[in-house]
Amino acid sequence: MKKNILILPSIVFFLILSIFLYLLIIDRNPSEIPSNLLNKNVPIFEAKSLFKNEKFISSNEFKGEIILVNFFATWCKPCYDEHIYIQRFADKKNLKIIGINYKDNNKKTIKWLEDLGNPYENVLLDKNGKIAIDWGVYGIPETFIINSNGIIKYRNVGPITSKIYKKINLIINKNE
């Protein structure tokens, strides 16, 4: 009788232990946040440009070339840290880079880009964060790769590091 009482708790214990062991050994990255926009068209939006005196209309701009979209702000330390990698992408001839300045001061942004260099072909203003919401941005920096058909192919949450720079390069070369 006592043996029967111990069997059920033992089975439950080993079942829970097995689940924990499985979760430890599977290949998963907790910092990787899935996006509903992957393999879908870029959200349609309009925005003011920081340097150009014209309205940016996404449906007119995200076609015919590979585009890197980078959400950034001057008050964001990781944005500062990743800026060197965004600069490196600017040297690629087959890539257009669009920056989306998130909830920031225009004068500070202009000064920031003058000091660090401006890798962006266009800098869009997202004063109220609506564009970021439409793109599903959790926090900045976030970077997206758009293929020549206007389809989002990759999303990076957080700053670009050396490892991520290499990964994005492979994605860009694959989508050429």
Buried (B, 14 or more C-beta within 10 A) or exposed (E): EEEEEEEEEEEEEEEEEEEEEEEEEEEEEEEEBEBEBEEEBBBEBEBBBBEEEEEBEBEEBBBEBBBBBBBBBBBBEBBBEBBBBBBEBBEBEEBBBBBBBBBBBEEEBBEBBEEBEBBBBBBBBBBEEEBBEBBBBEEBBBBBBBBBEBBBBBBBBBBBBEEBBEBBBEBBEEBE
